[in-house]
Amino acid sequence: MNFKEKMRGAYFKIKAKLIVGAILMLMIVFAACSPLSISIVDGFTIESSENQVMSDSYNWEAFYESLANNISSPFKAFQTCFSRKYFPMFSKSVSIVVLIYFFTALIGFYKAIPKHEYDDIEHGSSKWSEGGEQYAILSNKKGIILAKKNYLPVDKRGNVNVLVVRRFWIW
């Protein structure tokens, strides 16, 4: 199994998880990053009657008040994030969330890569035999059903014991 096949297999194995993760990331950006970034900037800003000035000390009261207002109206907060005052902090918080998603996706992708060529191959299937080799022992016409077009003949000499493995349904 070459590298390209391994990567393709890993991608198909975690494709649905990547999509769900991307949707969750967008929801976090919309619902958490925008109110949080506005509140962080508002905690540093002192509003005077004429203009807004950046303060050296952090105002936690303004932070919590702004956070409560922006979480209760996320659409307005998301729209406000694109103003000149809030956009630098919003872009930093979004880049942090995107980096966390990217590294999490890389870890998941690494764990999904097959470790050897026999990963994800059904063990004991008829795919392991070539050109009808299984019919030296099995039958393709009648007997105890083992798989599609594979039957264990009951009129065969020798051991014809069959172990049936299945799930237990509790409910």
N, C-alpha and C positions, 0 to 999 in steps of 0.2 A: 504494500500500500504506500503510494508516494505522498509527498507533502500536500500536494493540491487536493488529493482525494480526502486526506485527513481533515483539511480545513473546510472542505465542502460538507463533510459529514458533521463536523462540529457546528457549522452554521445552521444546518437543517435541524440539528438536535436542540438548539437553543433559540431558534428564530422567534417562536411565540413568546418566550420569556423576554427577549430583547424588545419586542413591540410593547408588551405590558409595562416593562421598565421605562420605556420612552414616554408612554402615556402618563405614568406616575410622575416622571420627571417634569413634564409640562404642567401637571396639576400642582406640583410643589412650587414651580416657578410662579404660577399664577396666584396660588392661594397663600404662599408663605414668603417667597422672596420679595414680592412687590410691597406688601405691608411692612415687612421687616426692614427693608432698605430705606423706605420713607421714614420710618420711625427712628432709625439710627441717625439719619441726617437731621431730623427734627430735634433730636437730643443734643446735637452740637450747635444748633442755631438758636440765637436769641432774637426774638422779634421786637423791634422797637417801632415807634410810630412812623418813622420815615422808611426804614429798610430792614433787611435781615442781615445780621452779622454773625460770623462764626465765633464761637466761644472757646476758651481754653479748657474749661471744665465741662464735664458731661452732666446734662440735666436729665436725671432719670424720670422725673415727674412728667416732663414733656415727652419722653420716649414712651412711657406706658400709656399716656393719654392718646398720643398719635397712633400707637399700635392698636388700641381698642377701637378707635375710629376707623382705621384702615382695614382691620380684619372684618368688621361688620359690613363694609362695602368694598368687596374685592375688585369689582369692575372699575370703580372710580380710582382705587389705588393702582390698579394696573395701568390705567390711562395716565395717571399722574406721574408714574415712574419714567415716562418718556420726556419729561420736561428737563431743561438744562440743569436745574438744581439737583435732581434726584438720579439722573441717568448714570453718572459714574458709579455710584454705590450699587445701583441696580445691576449694572453690567458686571461688577465684581462678584456680587452674590450669585448671579446666573452662571458665571464662569466657574465658580466653586461647585455648584450643583452639577454642572455638565462634566467637570473633571471627576467628581465622585461617581457619576453614572458611567463615565468612560472606563475608569479603573475597575469598577464593579463588573462591567461587561467584559473587560479583558480577563479578569479572574474566572468568570463563568465560562468564557470561551476556552480558556486554557484547561479548565476541568472537563470540558465536553470533548476535547480532542481524544480520539481513540488511542489507547496506549499500545496496542498491538493489532495486527491485521485481522484477528478473529473477533474483535469487539463487534457487537450488534449482529452477529451471525447466529442464526438459530442452531443450537447444538443438537445433533441427532436428526436433522432433517434429511430428506432425500437429495438435497442440493449437493451433499458431500460426495455422492456417487455419480459416476459419469457413464452414459451410454447404457443404462439399464442394469448396472452391476447389482443393484439391490434386488433384482428379480431372481437372482440365484437363491435367495433365501425367502423373499417375499413373493406375493402374487399381485398382479394388477387387475385381477378379475373378481375374485371372491375370497371370503374369509373374514377374519376379525379386522375391522377398520382401524388402521393406524394413522393414516394421513390420506390426502387426496391421491387417489390412484395407487395407494399402497395398502395391501391387505396381508395379514398374517394367515397363511393357509392352515386350516385345522386338520387336514389330512396329511400333513408333513410328518416325517419321522423326527424324533428328537423332542427337545423341549419347546413347547408352544405356550408356556406360561406368559401372561401379560400383566404388567403392572399399570393400572390406570391411575393417573395423577390428575386431580382437578381441584378447583377452589371449593371451599365451603362457604355457602351463603348463609349467614347467621340470621338475617332478618326475614 
